[in-house]
Amino acid sequence: MTAEGFLEGRRLQMARGVLLQCIMGGYPAARFYGSDDGDLALVAEPTMIHPLPWSDEPRALAICDADELTGESSNLSTRGQLKKVIARYAARGLSPVVATELEFFVFAPNTDPTQPFRPPVGLDGRREDGQSAFSVSSNNGLRPFFNEVYKCMAALGLPRDTFMHEMGVSQFEINLLHGDPLLLADQTFLFKHLLKEVALKHGLTVVCMAKPLAHTPGSSMHIHQSIVDINTGKNVFSDEHGEPTAMFRHFIGGQQAGMAEFTALFAPNVNSYQRLCHPYASPNNACWSHDNRAAGLRIPASSPVARRVENRLPGADANPYLAIAASLAAGLHGIEHELEPTEAIQGEFEVPDNLSLPCTLHAALERLKRSQLARELFGQEFIEGYIASKTMELTSFFDEITPWERRVLAAQA
């Protein structure tokens, strides 16, 4: 939209079906978004209108809500779904607080998708070989790129906590400062967009796939969650003596109850399960533990005021609005129904069958189809539309024969 049109308050409208557009560009049957495929109104969030600092021409980006023309939030909007979850907490006098940790890879341009990704050539003229994890000098070869990333983050008002080189080849992680869940979802979305745009300016490719390289750790989007009392601002996961509360236990119980049924919301792509099936600290389970990275739900070591639950299941490819909404909704379900968690696990452990999670997109979608809880929390229209779109993507994947199949199976009798 032109700046003039935006400033005049001209309404921008878009077909409802676009919210169910699959990643290849197609759409499920019209019955999933209304046979008429009528319009939605895109309503800009006033606090999320940003001039784009990386653009040579003056441009701005406005994060919008997708609302029905009658004024209410569209059931198909993931941002709208997160706002509804937050409102349910507020009705109980509670306010969730979250932080996201986003991992990503920086690669050289990949013009042939049949070839593996490669790290870029750094300032020293060499490609990283995977020995730079947690190094203080690990991003020196990409310093011009990261310097512009930092400047653009500051221009967009994206506060960063820590930035580090992760375990993978040319893999990095940012921790965003904790705060309001909707704000963190917006910031996570903006940061991913920023990364890709700045990378293009520097002749690089940023990839937020869950598992872009074989034999290498995947990229996660861990979600740290706590809840405060709206009136006092105190963390309700700790009592006046600094001990865990019943609400803390019930929140964990709800997370455990929802993780298997919501796996397709946390791990939305075929590639998501490459990360989960080759763990590298990416646990595919609903166990919980104190400071054990093998558990899907980890309680980081912290002071009582910072007691929180880390959901380690979502990948970097997850929709931040939907992943945060699903995680918080599961926790609230546990609080409302006073669900008790299993016993905490420590050290090396075997995952009980009842705490294992789907390990393929097909299995995750089948579990979501059977989930009455998902329909109660997100509505029939959203869940059925989401499944329809993801089923199209899975079908498209199965329409191709992979190099592994040609290489290994062609010679078999």
Phi, psi and omega in degrees: 000145177291154177300322180297315179296321180294314183291335176283352181082020180297135183280130176262128182240154183211146180298141181302324184299336181300330180291346176249013178299130181278172188289345175273351177109349181272181184228146171289179181302148186299337182297341181279344179227013179103120187302331179282343185049053180290176185275154165248158174260132174266111186252115185293137172282116187303329182274358184237048174246114190232125164299141185267110188291341181272353184276132177291322175266146180299118179218157177223156178238133177239119173286133187237154165271144175261106184247147172295157181294344176278351174112337181277159180295140178290137177295341182272355183274122178290326176295320177296322178297318179296319179298323179293320179296316179299321179295326178293322174296314183301325179297340177259010180076024184239154178223117179287150176234131181227163169217147178244145171246117184247126176256151181202161178249146173247117184239165167290160177305141182239090185277344180240103184293351175280350180257148180295156172294150177231145176295155181285165173280124183275183180298338179274004178082008183238161175263141179299143181249008175097016181250022186250009183303128177064014179285143178288344181246016190291338180253014182299324180293343180244023188302317178302320178295310183292327177300318179288325176301313181298317181296319180291324176299316179298319181294328180270001180070034180260099180286135179248145177269288178229153177229133182208161170278130180267190190287333184280168177291118181059038179251138184227164180220141171239140172252118177275147182295142183292152180177203180301134184301320180294319177299316181294323177295316177300315182294321179295317176300312181298320182295318179296320178295315179302312182305312184293320181292315180293322178301317180299322178297331183259014178069031182238169176232122173263131183239125178250025171299155178290326184212080183280339183235138174287154176058028184218143178305147176275183183249128183253171168224075180297143180242117175267133188225132168221173181226136177241154173287129184301323185280321185259339184076007182275145178290116184281359176279350180233140177271185184295344178261005180081012181265154178299143181262170174298324180297324176299312179299315183295325178298315178297318178301320178292320177300315180297321182294331185259346190297316181292318182288335182257008183304322180293340176277330179274330183232083196272356187233160177307316183293339179304327187275345169296320177294316186284333181273352174234078203308303184043054180067027174240076191290133177259065180207166179252024175287159175231153186202159172274107172059042175239114185285357175276351181267142177295331178241112185247137173259101183297149175296126184198171172285161180304325182293338181252016180301131186206168178243125179259120175269112186264005183283316187299142175265172178296343180275356182287149172290117185299324179296314184287319181296316179293318179299315182294318182293314180293322180296321178295318179297319179293324176301319178295321178294315183295327184253008177050050180283137178263138178281170171289177174292144177294147177252154177218157178065203177284141185209158172264134181281121176298150182304322184285353178245007175278156185241161177303142184246010171220159178297322179300313181296321180294320179291323177297320178294321179294323178301322184274359188275109173288328179299318180298320179290324178294321186274329185240352177091147181300316185298314182294311184296316180293321177294319179297314179299319181297317180294315181291330176294322175300317180294318179295319178298319178298320178298316182287349177282352181247148175258128187277159175304324179301316181296318179292320184289319189264322190265340186297328183273356182287143180288000000 
